[in-house]
């Protein structure tokens, strides 16, 4: 009897670790991860002169000599960047700005390094005088878009001024968590930061009103705001008008995931040797609690590698841009992309 009892104990003792290991593997298999990225791709134009659009400088006959070879190189370079953001799989959600039309987005999605993601495209033509828009690429195996539309921008004091729309996209993940995504490209600082600040504040007001409208319908709505705001986390448009605080601050409904890196003087854009955090990732604070998808490390990241960088004679690094005026440098973009990860 003692031998039988011992044998039973031995079998149970052997089986429990195996069962626990199996459960652990199943738990890991059921764990979901999402990578959300944003990239200002610096004038992704095709080579065709489109009537009614100010795109003549991006044609083979222009001073820039923008031809098919350079266009395909840029597509493949952007693809290499986006496919490298996450080492294990392609990002599920990618916001883009400075794209000309749906064609360039489809061409980008079909590049060798992105093709396996079977990315779908969300894009609306804006009234921007340069012909550049915001867009979203998403993997339909992990995210299903249910609604999308452009948020038109109109300035009270200058109704004739045309700029990029805010792209709004609503969708659900595989586990049916719903996200409200806003892709942005706010007015530039050309003419001085101070003089142009009111334009960005006005766009931030429009965005805030749209977010409030979403939250009025669903107080627990999960919000993701991404884009090149041409402002930094501490600037008025983001910190005051939009109300995006530092992750971990008490009471903040929206938090800017790029604040931690900005406080360390890091940036996604380099202007005359100074780093600026112009590319921002703002999320609702319920993406930092313990329910559903959560932002890992409660912060965003700047992605860059040596092959994306330019180093001057002093050893200073900046994003390696495609053009400087009419001069072709052959780089990817004048911005680095930013991203964050979600896990549940």
N, C-alpha and C positions, 0 to 999 in steps of 0.2 A: 504493500500500500504506500509505503514511504517513497519507493521508487516511482510509482505512478504519480504521486503528488508532486514530486520533484520534477518529473518530466513535464507535467502540466505547467508548473511554475516557469520552467525553462522556455516552453513554447510561448507563454504569455509575455515573458520578459523580452523575448526576441521579437515578438510581433508588435509590441507597443511602439518601439522606436521607428519601425518600418511604417506603422500607421501614422505616427506623428510626422514623419518625413513626407509621406504621401499627402497628408493634409496641408503641410507647409507648401509643397509644390503646387497643390491645387489653389491655395490662397494666392501664391505668387502669380499663377496663371490667370486668376480672375482680377488681379490688380490692373488698373487701367492707367495709362500715361498719355498725356497730350503735350506736344510742343507747339507753342504759339510764337510766331516770329513776325517781325516787321522790317522792311528794307526799302529805303529810298534808292532806287536803282539808277539814278542820274540819266534822265532823258533816254528811255528805251523807246526809240522810234523805229519804224520800218523804213525802207528806202524809197517809198512811193510818196509823191507829192499829192496830198489829198486836198481837193477843192474845199475852200472855206476854212481851212486850218492853217495856222502859221507854222508849217513844218518844212519850209523850203530849205532851211539850213541843214536838214538831215536827208539829203539826197546825194546821189553820186556826182552831180554837176555843181554842187555847192562848194564853198570855200573849205568846208569840213571834209569833203570827199567821202561822205558816208555811203559806203557801198555794201554789197551783199557779204563780202568777206568780213568786214568789220562788224556788221550786224550779227552774223553767225558767231563770231568770236565773243561778242558781248553776251549773247544768249547763253553760250556754253560756260562763260565765266560766272555769270549770275547763278546758273544751275549748279556749278561747282561749290559756290558759297552756300546756297540754301541746302544742298544735300550734305553739307559738312556740319551744319549747326548741331545736329544730333547724331552722334556716332553710331547709334544702333538702328535708327530708322528715320525715314523722311518726316519732316514736320507735318502735323495734321492741318494746321491753319496758318496761312501766310498772308499778311497784309503787305501791299505794295503801293508806292506812289511814284510819280513821274513815268507813267506808262501812257503810250499814245492811244492805243485802241485794243479791241478784243483780239485782233490778229496776233499782236506781239505776245499777248498772254497765252494764247493757244500754242504759238511757236515755242514759248518758254516751257510750257508744260510737257511738250513733246520731246524736249532734249533728252539725251541718253540718260543723264543722271537723275532726272525727275520722272521719266516715263512710267516707271513701275508704280508710282503713286496714283496714277490715273486721275490726276488733279482736275477738278471742275473749276470753272471761272465765273466770278461775279464781277460785272463791270457795267457802268453807265457812263455815257459821254457827258462831260461837264461843259460849261461855257467858258472855261479857262482860255485866256487869249493866246497862250502858248500851245494849247492842245494837249495838255497832260492831265491825267486823271489818277484817281485812287482805284484800287481793285483788291479782290480777295481770291486766293487760290485755296482750295480745301480738298482733303481726301475724303471721298464719299463713303469709304469703308468705315470711317471713324466719326464723321460729322455730316449731318444732313441739313441742308439749308431749306427753311420753310418760307421765309419772307426776305425780300431785299428791295431797297429803293434809295435814290439819292436824296440827301438833305441839301436843298439849294441854299446858297449863301448870297444874301443881298445886304449891302451896306446902306444904312439910313442916310448918311451924309453924302454918299456917292453911289447912287443906284446903278450907274452905268459901268462901274468897275466889275470886272468878271474875274472870278477865281475858282479854285477847285471845289467841287461839292464834297460833303462828308458822305461816305458810303455807309449805309446802315444794313446790317445783315443779322437776321435771327435764325438760329438753327439748334439742332439737338444732337447730342452725342449718342453713342450706341446704347448707353444706359438711360437715355432719355432725359438727361440734364440739359436744360435750355440755357443758351448764351445769347446775349445781345451785344453785337460787335459794331464798333464805330471806327472806320478807317479814315484818317485825316491827313491833310497837307495844308497847313495854315499859311497865310501871307508871309512873304519873305521879309528880311530885315534891310533890304536894299533901300537906301535913302536915310539910313541910321535906325538903330534899334528903338530909340525913344520916339521918333516921328511915326514909325510904323506900328508901335505897340497897340494903339487903339483899335487897329484892324484885327489884330489877333485876339484882343479882349472881346471884341464884338462877335467873332466866330466862336470863342469859348462860351459866350452867353447863349448862342444858338444851340451849341452842343449840350450845355447844361439843361436847357429847356427840354430838349429831346430825351435826355436821361431821366429828368423828373417826370416826363410823360410816361415813360416805360415803368418807372417805379410807382407811379400813381395807380397803374393797373395791377402791378405785382410788386409789393414792397420788398420781397426777397429776390427780385430779379438779379441775375448774375451778369454784371456789366464788364466788358472789355473794351477799352479805348486805346487805340494805337495810332502812331503817326509821327510825321515830321512836323512838329508844331512851330519850328523856328523860334521857339522859346525854351527856356530851361526850367526844371522843376520848381525853382524858387521864384520864377517870374510871376507877375500879377495874374496873367491869363490862366496859368495852371494852378497856382497855389491859392489864389483868392477867388477868381471868377468861377473856375471849374471846381475848386475846393478839394484838390487832390493833395493829401497830406503825406507824411512820412510813414512807411509801413510800421505798425506797432503802436502808433499814436492812438490814444483813447478818443473815441467819439468820431473819428473820421469815416464818413460814408464811402469816400473814394480815396485810394492811396496810389501814389506814383512809385512803381516798382524800380524806377531808375534813380530815385532819390539817393539810396545808399552809395551807388557808384559816383553820382554827381558830388556828393559830400566829400569824396576822396579825390576830387578834381579830375575824374575820368570823363570821357566824352565820346560821342559817336561821330563828331564832325570837328575838323581842325581848321580854324581860321587864323591865319597869320601867326602860327605857332601856338595858339591857345586852343585848348580842348573845350568844346561846347556840347552839352547834352541836349541836342535839339530833337532827338528821336526818343519819344516817351511811350511808356506802357502804363496805363492807368486802369485799375480794376476796382470793383466794389469790394468792400471789406469782408463780405461773406465768402470771398475766395481765399481768405486767410484764417477762417475759423476751422472747425473740425468736422464739417458736414459736406459730403460729396467731394467733388474735385477741389483740391487745395494747391495753392502755389508753393512749390518746394522752395525752401530757404527764405520765403517771403520777400523775394527780390527778383529783379530782372538782370540780364547779362548783356554785355556788348560782345559780339562775336568778331574776332579778327585773327588772321594767320599771316605769317610773313609774306606769303605770295599775294596777299591783298594789299600790302602796304608799300608806301614810297618812303625812302630814307634819304634825307638831304645830306649835304656835306658836313653838317654839324651832328649828324647821327639822329636827327629828330624824325619821328615817324608820323605819317599821316595816311589817310586812305588814298590809295592809288587811283586817281580819277581817270575817266575815259578821255576827256578833253579839258584843255585850259584855253578858253577862247577858241580860235580855229585850229589850235595845235593838238594833234592827236598823240596822246600818251599811251593809249592801249590798256589802261587799268579798268577795273570792274566798275567802281563807283566812287564818288567823293564822300560817301557816307559809309559807316560800318552798320550792319544790321544789329538789331536788338531782339532779345527773345526771353521767354520764361517757360517754365515747365509746370504742368499740372499733374497731380497724382491723386488717386482715390483707392 
